[in-house]
């Protein structure tokens, strides 16, 4: 199989996204905070998070930050998506969308709890 054919096959692989309930609160808090700063900024934040979720469906192979937890920065916003990948079921488990200004112990505790 050529390199190009391998890349095409890889792009077609899709992972299922599973979002932990706390993540919806993370996103809503971000939306509310950004909307309080500027009208429409919360929507831009939400759209950026959604775009990164799409990226993870195709390619979840980003850097491991701690334990088996990987992180993907949200473009243009100081947030990281914390997730783990279960290759056997082709599942990406989203455990947090966390503001990078928060104490790291907060999200490490949560992600250890949800594994």
N, C-alpha and C positions, 0 to 999 in steps of 0.2 A: 504494500500500500504506500503510495507517495505521501510526502509531507503535507501537500495540499489536501489530499483526500482525508488524511487523519484530522486536519484542522476543520474541515467541513463536517466530518462526523462528530467531532467534539462540540462544535457549535450547535448541533442539533440535539445534543443531550440536554434534557431539562430536569431540574430538581424541583421537588415539591417544597413549597414554603409553608412552614407551620409557625404561627405566631403565638407566643405565650400571652396570656391575658394582660399581664402588667405592661406589655409593650404598647398597647392601645393607650394606656394612661401616659406613658412616656411621650408618645407622639402628640396627644392632646395637650399636655402641658407645654410642649414646644410651640404648638400652633397658637395657644392662648398667649404665651409670652411674646411671641413675634407679632401677633396682631395688636397687642397692647403698645407695641413700639411704632408700628407702621401698618396702615390698612393694606391688606393683601399679602403682607410678608409671611403670615402663617400659612397661606395657601402655597406660596413658593417653597416654604420649608416642607410641607406635606408632599408636594410634587417631587422634591429632591429625594425624600425618603422612598417614595414609590419607585423612582427611577433606580435607586440602589437595590431595592428588592428585585427588580427585573434583572439587574446585573447578576445578583446572587442565584437566580433561577438558572442562568446559563453557565456561570463560572464562579462557584463558591470557594475557589482555591486561593484565598488570601492568607496573609501571615497569621500564624498562631501567636496570640499575645500571652496567654497563661493557660495552664492545663491543656485542654483540647479546644479552648474557646478562641475563635478567630474574630477579628474586627475589621470592619470596612468603614472608612470615613465617609460622611455625607458631604458631598461637594457643596462648597460655599457656606456651610454651617458648621459650628464647632460641636458636632455630634458624631458618635461612633455607633455603628450597628454591631452588637455583640451576638455571636451565633456559633453554633457547632454544626458539623456536617455528619450525617449518618449515611455513609457510602452504600451500605447494603440495601437501604431502602430509598436511596437517592433523595434524601430529605435534608433540608436546611431548617434547623430549629432556631428561630429568632428569639433571643432571650432578653434583649434590651436595646433601646435607642437612647443612648445616654449622652448627656451634655459633658463634654470633655473637661469642663471647669469643676465638675464634682469630684469629691474624694474617691479615688479608685477603689477603696475598700467597700464602698456602697455597691458598686456593680459586681465586684468579685464575689461578694457574699450572695447576691441574688443569683448569679449564674451558677454558682456551686449548688445552690438549693434546687435549681430546675434541671440539673443533669440527670 
